[in-house]
Amino acid sequence: MQCRESKNVVIITVNGRGDTAVLGLQQYNQMKSELELLRTLAEADEDVKSGRVASMQDSFDQVRASLLARKKFDV
């Protein structure tokens, strides 16, 4: 298929207008990962702007406590 070999997106048109885009699975997964990263960064930016921040040490302490609590229930 053309889009797999050339790594270009294939646009299918209906009545001369773009209707559907076909791309390789690797390209799709890459695009999906990049979009998720951008959403996460936008959320983080909003957190900073809204003052929802904590020190790195506090954050790690909280994660560590959460993991230890989860481990107790998994045994």
VOTI-52411 format. One record per atom (N, C-alpha, C): atom name; residue in one letter; x, y, z; residue number from 0. Coordinates in Angstrom, 3 decimals. Each point is the difference from the previous one (the first is absolute). Example, Ala and Ser with C-alpha at 12.3 -4.5 7.8 and 13.67 -1.06 7.14 Angstrom:
# VOTI-52411
NODE   atom   rest         c1         c2         c3    nr
NODE      N      a     13.190     -5.690      7.800     0
NODE     CA      a     -0.890      1.190      0.000     0
NODE      C      a      0.900      1.200      0.000     0
NODE      N      s     -0.350      1.050     -0.720     1
NODE     CA      s      0.820      1.190      0.060     1
NODE      C      s     -0.770      1.090      0.730     1
# end
This chain:
# VOTI-52411
NODE   atom   rest         c1         c2         c3    nr
NODE      N      m      0.838     -1.182      0.000     0
NODE     CA      m     -0.838      1.182      0.000     0
NODE      C      m      0.878      1.239      0.000     0
NODE      N      q     -0.443      1.026     -0.635     1
NODE     CA      q      0.774      1.212     -0.198     1
NODE      C      q      0.412      0.665      1.307     1
NODE      N      c     -0.897      0.124      0.977     2
NODE     CA      c      0.335      0.729      1.216     2
NODE      C      c      1.016     -0.761      0.849     2
NODE      N      r      0.024     -1.326     -0.064     3
NODE     CA      r      0.972     -0.774      0.761     3
NODE      C      r      1.393      0.132     -0.613     3
NODE      N      e      0.078     -0.040     -1.322     4
NODE     CA      e      1.280      0.061     -0.682     4
NODE      C      e      0.617      1.393      0.063     4
NODE      N      s     -0.785      1.030     -0.194     5
NODE     CA      s      0.528      1.361     -0.058     5
NODE      C      s     -0.124      0.738      1.325     5
NODE      N      k     -0.763     -0.561      0.954     6
NODE     CA      k     -0.279      0.629      1.293     6
NODE      C      k     -0.736      1.326     -0.166     6
NODE      N      n     -0.677      0.152     -1.108     7
NODE     CA      n     -0.835      1.169     -0.234     7
NODE      C      n     -1.452     -0.368      0.272     7
NODE      N      v     -0.738      0.949      0.487     8
NODE     CA      v     -1.420     -0.199      0.224     8
NODE      C      v     -0.702      0.040     -1.356     8
NODE      N      v     -0.964     -0.887     -0.189     9
NODE     CA      v     -0.802     -0.019     -1.225     9
NODE      C      v     -1.355      0.608      0.347     9
NODE      N      i     -0.385      1.011     -0.748    10
NODE     CA      i     -1.280      0.672      0.210    10
NODE      C      i     -0.988     -0.498     -1.054    10
NODE      N      i     -1.131     -0.485      0.483    11
NODE     CA      i     -1.063     -0.433     -0.903    11
NODE      C      i     -0.999      1.147     -0.094    11
NODE      N      t     -0.352      0.340     -1.223    12
NODE     CA      t     -0.914      1.123     -0.209    12
NODE      C      t     -1.372     -0.488     -0.448    12
NODE      N      v     -0.990      0.787      0.322    13
NODE     CA      v     -1.364     -0.220     -0.473    13
NODE      C      v     -0.449      1.331     -0.591    13
NODE      N      n     -0.355     -0.030     -1.260    14
NODE     CA      n     -0.396      1.221     -0.703    14
NODE      C      n      1.069      1.083      0.093    14
NODE      N      g      1.258     -0.413     -0.085    15
NODE     CA      g      1.107      0.953     -0.012    15
NODE      C      g      0.408      0.552      1.356    15
NODE      N      r     -0.618     -0.467      1.064    16
NODE     CA      r      0.344      0.490      1.343    16
NODE      C      r      0.565     -1.144      0.831    16
NODE      N      g      0.983      0.323      0.830    17
NODE     CA      g      0.584     -1.003      0.878    17
NODE      C      g     -1.062     -0.600      0.909    17
NODE      N      d     -0.029     -1.334      0.064    18
NODE     CA      d     -1.018     -0.683      0.789    18
NODE      C      d      0.622     -0.942      1.023    18
NODE      N      t      1.018     -0.737     -0.400    19
NODE     CA      t      0.597     -1.019      0.857    19
NODE      C      t      1.509      0.024     -0.172    19
NODE      N      a      0.706     -0.175      1.109    20
NODE     CA      a      1.458     -0.087     -0.048    20
NODE      C      a      0.409     -1.422      0.365    20
NODE      N      v      0.912     -0.562     -0.768    21
NODE     CA      v      0.523     -1.339      0.255    21
NODE      C      v      1.488      0.144      0.281    21
NODE      N      l      0.439     -0.564      1.137    22
NODE     CA      l      1.408      0.052      0.325    22
NODE      C      l      0.413     -1.330      0.601    22
NODE      N      g      1.291     -0.256     -0.011    23
NODE     CA      g      0.524     -1.242      0.534    23
NODE      C      g     -0.208     -0.098      1.504    23
NODE      N      l     -0.029     -1.218      0.509    24
NODE     CA      l     -0.235     -0.230      1.419    24
NODE      C      l      1.092      0.646      0.858    24
NODE      N      q      1.231     -0.091     -0.431    25
NODE     CA      q      1.098      0.613      0.756    25
NODE      C      q     -0.181      1.518      0.071    25
NODE      N      q     -0.382      0.608     -1.100    26
NODE     CA      q     -0.248      1.442     -0.014    26
NODE      C      q     -1.163      0.357      0.924    26
NODE      N      y     -1.053     -0.809     -0.049    27
NODE     CA      y     -1.169      0.242      0.854    27
NODE      C      y      0.397     -0.071      1.473    27
NODE      N      n      0.732     -1.045      0.379    28
NODE     CA      n      0.417     -0.145      1.393    28
NODE      C      n      0.901      1.145      0.444    28
NODE      N      q      0.888      0.447     -0.876    29
NODE     CA      q      0.881      1.126      0.307    29
NODE      C      q     -0.822      1.269      0.209    29
NODE      N      m     -0.945      0.235     -0.892    30
NODE     CA      m     -0.849      1.182      0.102    30
NODE      C      m     -0.828     -0.036      1.283    30
NODE      N      k     -0.528     -1.166      0.336    31
NODE     CA      k     -0.792     -0.167      1.212    31
NODE      C      k      0.851      0.267      1.246    31
NODE      N      s      1.224     -0.508      0.016    32
NODE     CA      s      0.908      0.231      1.127    32
NODE      C      s      0.347      1.478      0.148    32
NODE      N      e      0.265      0.653     -1.113    33
NODE     CA      e      0.327      1.423      0.031    33
NODE      C      e     -1.184      0.821      0.495    33
NODE      N      l     -1.195     -0.356     -0.415    34
NODE     CA      l     -1.197      0.714      0.436    34
NODE      C      l     -0.203     -0.164      1.508    34
NODE      N      e      0.203     -1.201      0.514    35
NODE     CA      e     -0.131     -0.247      1.435    35
NODE      C      e      1.035      0.817      0.783    35
NODE      N      l      1.224      0.068     -0.516    36
NODE     CA      l      1.039      0.803      0.650    36
NODE      C      l     -0.388      1.473      0.011    36
NODE      N      l     -0.512      0.505     -1.107    37
NODE     CA      l     -0.414      1.404     -0.060    37
NODE      C      l     -1.136      0.287      0.982    37
NODE      N      r     -0.944     -0.932      0.122    38
NODE     CA      r     -1.087      0.183      0.970    38
NODE      C      r      0.546      0.019      1.429    38
NODE      N      t      0.919     -0.895      0.298    39
NODE     CA      t      0.601     -0.051      1.333    39
NODE      C      t      0.757      1.283      0.303    39
NODE      N      l      0.746      0.502     -0.979    40
NODE     CA      l      0.746      1.245      0.195    40
NODE      C      l     -0.944      1.185      0.184    40
NODE      N      a     -1.114      0.018     -0.724    41
NODE     CA      a     -0.982      1.081      0.150    41
NODE      C      a     -0.614     -0.036      1.394    41
NODE      N      e     -0.303     -1.208      0.501    42
NODE     CA      e     -0.536     -0.127      1.358    42
NODE      C      e      1.029      0.465      1.030    42
NODE      N      a      1.246     -0.379     -0.195    43
NODE     CA      a      1.063      0.410      0.920    43
NODE      C      a      0.169      1.517     -0.008    43
NODE      N      d     -0.081      0.591     -1.178    44
NODE     CA      d      0.109      1.451     -0.114    44
NODE      C      d     -1.136      0.685      0.753    44
NODE      N      e     -1.207     -0.531     -0.125    45
NODE     CA      e     -1.153      0.543      0.734    45
NODE      C      e      0.195     -0.147      1.508    45
NODE      N      d      0.543     -1.135      0.428    46
NODE     CA      d      0.272     -0.210      1.428    46
NODE      C      d      0.958      1.068      0.524    46
NODE      N      v      1.053      0.274     -0.748    47
NODE     CA      v      0.980      1.008      0.421    47
NODE      C      v     -0.650      1.376      0.051    47
NODE      N      k     -0.759      0.338     -1.038    48
NODE     CA      k     -0.660      1.311     -0.043    48
NODE      C      k     -1.000      0.170      1.141    48
NODE      N      s     -0.617     -1.110      0.425    49
NODE     CA      s     -0.998      0.052      1.071    49
NODE      C      s      0.600     -0.194      1.387    49
NODE      N      g      1.315     -0.162      0.050    50
NODE     CA      g      0.661     -0.153      1.291    50
NODE      C      g     -0.112     -1.393      0.598    50
NODE      N      r     -0.428     -0.969     -0.789    51
NODE     CA      r     -0.101     -1.382      0.485    51
NODE      C      r      1.346     -0.692     -0.212    51
NODE      N      v      0.948      0.345      0.862    52
NODE     CA      v      1.353     -0.558     -0.097    52
NODE      C      v      0.443     -0.481      1.376    52
NODE      N      a      0.973     -0.886      0.017    53
NODE     CA      a      0.573     -0.502      1.247    53
NODE      C      a      1.484     -0.220     -0.240    53
NODE      N      s      0.739     -0.074      1.077    54
NODE     CA      s      1.432     -0.250     -0.152    54
NODE      C      s      0.208     -1.417     -0.525    54
NODE      N      m      1.125     -0.199     -0.645    55
NODE     CA      m      0.297     -1.318     -0.548    55
NODE      C      m      0.067     -1.033      1.127    55
NODE      N      q      0.608      0.371      1.128    56
NODE     CA      q      0.118     -0.933      1.123    56
NODE      C      q     -1.379     -0.404      0.519    56
NODE      N      d     -0.904      0.963      0.151    57
NODE     CA      d     -1.359     -0.311      0.456    57
NODE      C      d     -0.711     -0.928     -0.991    57
NODE      N      s      0.195      0.261     -1.273    58
NODE     CA      s     -0.634     -0.824     -1.023    58
NODE      C      s      0.510     -1.441      0.054    58
NODE      N      f      1.323     -0.153      0.115    59
NODE     CA      f      0.571     -1.347      0.083    59
NODE      C      f     -0.428     -0.706      1.280    59
NODE      N      d     -0.068      0.736      1.097    60
NODE     CA      d     -0.457     -0.596      1.264    60
NODE      C      d     -1.428     -0.511     -0.128    60
NODE      N      q     -0.834      0.772     -0.666    61
NODE     CA      q     -1.395     -0.388     -0.183    61
NODE      C      q     -0.121     -1.238     -0.901    61
NODE      N      v      0.776     -0.043     -1.072    62
NODE     CA      v     -0.014     -1.166     -0.890    62
NODE      C      v      0.513     -1.230      0.742    62
NODE      N      r      1.084      0.161      0.745    63
NODE     CA      r      0.577     -1.108      0.757    63
NODE      C      r     -1.015     -0.556      0.998    63
NODE      N      a     -0.681      0.874      0.721    64
NODE     CA      a     -1.007     -0.434      0.975    64
NODE      C      a     -1.145     -0.734     -0.694    64
NODE      N      s     -0.399      0.494     -1.150    65
NODE     CA      s     -1.075     -0.634     -0.749    65
NODE      C      s      0.409     -1.401     -0.464    65
NODE      N      l      1.228     -0.131     -0.474    66
NODE     CA      l      0.492     -1.305     -0.453    66
NODE      C      l      0.121     -0.983      1.158    66
NODE      N      l      0.468      0.473      1.141    67
NODE     CA      l      0.122     -0.876      1.164    67
NODE      C      l     -1.370     -0.455      0.478    67
NODE      N      a     -0.973      0.893     -0.018    68
NODE     CA      a     -1.354     -0.365      0.404    68
NODE      C      a     -0.585     -1.033     -0.962    68
NODE      N      r      0.254      0.178     -1.272    69
NODE     CA      r     -0.498     -0.947     -1.001    69
NODE      C      r      0.661     -1.362      0.179    69
NODE      N      k      1.302      0.005      0.310    70
NODE     CA      k      0.735     -1.254      0.193    70
NODE      C      k     -0.569     -0.793      1.167    70
NODE      N      k     -0.426      0.676      1.058    71
NODE     CA      k     -0.563     -0.685      1.154    71
NODE      C      k     -1.279     -0.748     -0.359    71
NODE      N      f     -0.787      0.565     -0.912    72
NODE     CA      f     -1.244     -0.633     -0.415    72
NODE      C      f      0.211     -1.120     -1.017    72
NODE      N      d      1.137      0.029     -0.706    73
NODE     CA      d      0.281     -1.016     -1.008    73
NODE      C      d      0.531     -1.295      0.598    73
NODE      N      v      0.464      0.033      1.235    74
NODE     CA      v      0.623     -1.191      0.613    74
NODE      C      v     -0.995     -0.999      0.388    74
# end
